[in-house]
Amino acid sequence: MKIPMLDLAEQYASIKGEVLTELDKVMSSSQFILGSNVKKLEADVAAFSKVEHGIGVANGSDAIHIALEAVGVGAGDEVITTTFTFFATGGAIARANATPVFVDIDPVSYNIDPKLVEAAITDKTKAIIAVHLYGQMADMEALKEIAVKHKIVLIEDAAQAIGAEQNGKIVGELGTAATYSFFPTKNLGAYGDGGMIVTNDDTLAENARIIRVHGSKPKYYHHVLGYNSRLDELQAAVLNVKFPHLKQWTAQRREHASYYTKRLNEKVGAYVTTPIVLEGYYHVFHQYTIRVEKRDELQAYLKEQGVSSMVYYPVPLHLQPVFSNLGYKEGDLPLAEKAAKEALSLPMFPEMKKQQQDYVIAKIEEFYNR
Ligand SMILES: Cc1ncc(COP(=O)(O)O)c(C=O)c1O
C-alpha cells in the first residue's frame, strides 16, 4: 500500500463539477483580478473569523508581511515570534526591515511560550506574531494580555489553523489581525497560491488594501511603497466552492486524529508521544504530529514501507543560516531544537480511510517491534 501525506485528487473528484462551472464563469466574465469572487471570499472568511474585514492577497507569506507593514512595523522595530515555525513567519519580519526576536516553545503544544514572550519585550518591540502550529492555537488569551499591557500589536499566523479555537474564541477574534495561507495543502487550499488578512482594525484593513495594489489609492496615485500582491479570481472561485465544506473536512480530520491517538497509544504508547489537545482548545489538525526518539530511522522505515511522513520543521528559525547575523547559537532555544529532532507528521487528510490509517499504525508498530 502507498499512503500519501494527503490526497488532493480525491477531494477534487468530489467537487469537480462545481469547480469547473465556477472557473468557466470567471473565464467567461474576463474579470480576473479583484472581482466578485474575491469580494465574496473576503466577506465569508472575515465573518467566519468573527471580524469585519478580509483582504485577499497573493499568499500567506505576503499576508504576514503586509499585515506588519499595515501596522507600521519597519526598520528599528523588533518583532517577537516562535523559532519553531515555517520560514515565512520570520522571513516576513525581516522583509519588513524589522528584527525578528525568536523565543522558545511550550514543548507540549509546540507553540510560543507566553512567559518567554514577555521576558523578550524591549522598548523596540512593536509586535508579536503567534503561530498556531499544526492547527492548535497558541495561548492567545495570555498573549493578548501581554500585548494589551505593553501596547503592542498581536498578529496570528493562522496559515495552519483556520477555524481553530481557544475557549470558544476562534482564530481572528483575539489578535489585532490574523493571516491565512490558501496554499494547496492547507485545510482550505486553492489550486495555486493565495492568502488573506482578517482584522477588525479599519486602519490596518485600509492600509493592507492599499499596499496590495502598489500603495495606490485611487489607481495610479501612490502614497506608500506597496507591491503587487492580490488573490486572483480563479483561486477565489475555487476557494468559494471549497469553503462551505471546511467545517465538515475539519470534523473528519479531528476524527482521524482521535483514531490515530487511540490506536497509537494502545500499540506503541511506550515509544510514541501523540499530539496533546489542550483543554478548551479546538484543534483543526492541519498536521497530525507525533514525537519520537529515533525519528529519522522511523521515517526511513515508513518510506520503505510506502508510508509518507514529513518533518515540520527540521531546523528552527534561530539556527537558519540566513538569520546567522542575529547571533543565535545551538542551545539557545533548547525546547524547539529538541522538537525539531523528534517531531514527525503522519498522513492526514479529510478523505483518509481507516484502512489507510491502520496501515500507517501497523508500520509504526512493526518498526518498534523489530
Ligand atoms: C506557519 C506558516 N506561515 C506562513 C506560511 C506561508 O504561506 P504561503 O505558503 O501561502 O506563503 C505557511 C505555509 O506555507 C505556514 O505554514
The ligand as an SDF file (V2000), in Angstrom:
LIG
                    3D

 16 16  0  0  0  0  0  0  0  0999 V2000
    3.0360   28.7310    9.6580 C   0  0  0  0  0  0  0  0  0  0  0  0
    3.0590   29.2150    8.2410 C   0  0  0  0  0  0  0  0  0  0  0  0
    3.2060   30.5220    8.0000 N   0  0  0  0  0  0  0  0  0  0  0  0
    3.2210   31.0130    6.7540 C   0  0  0  0  0  0  0  0  0  0  0  0
    3.0710   30.1980    5.6610 C   0  0  0  0  0  0  0  0  0  0  0  0
    3.1950   30.8060    4.3080 C   0  0  0  0  0  0  0  0  0  0  0  0
    2.1170   30.6140    3.4960 O   0  0  0  0  0  0  0  0  0  0  0  0
    2.2830   30.6340    1.8880 P   0  0  0  0  0  0  0  0  0  0  0  0
    2.9550   29.3570    1.5100 O   0  0  0  0  0  0  0  0  0  0  0  0
    0.8880   30.7180    1.3940 O   0  0  0  0  0  0  0  0  0  0  0  0
    3.0880   31.8270    1.5200 O   0  0  0  0  0  0  0  0  0  0  0  0
    2.8970   28.8160    5.8710 C   0  0  0  0  0  0  0  0  0  0  0  0
    2.6740   27.8650    4.7690 C   0  0  0  0  0  0  0  0  0  0  0  0
    3.3000   27.6160    3.8350 O   0  0  0  0  0  0  0  0  0  0  0  0
    2.9100   28.3100    7.1870 C   0  0  0  0  0  0  0  0  0  0  0  0
    2.7800   27.0110    7.4270 O   0  0  0  0  0  0  0  0  0  0  0  0
  1  2  1  0
  2  3  1  0
  2 15  2  0
  3  4  2  0
  4  5  1  0
  5  6  1  0
  5 12  2  0
  6  7  1  0
  7  8  1  0
  8  9  2  0
  8 10  1  0
  8 11  1  0
 12 13  1  0
 12 15  1  0
 13 14  2  0
 15 16  1  0
M  END
$$$$
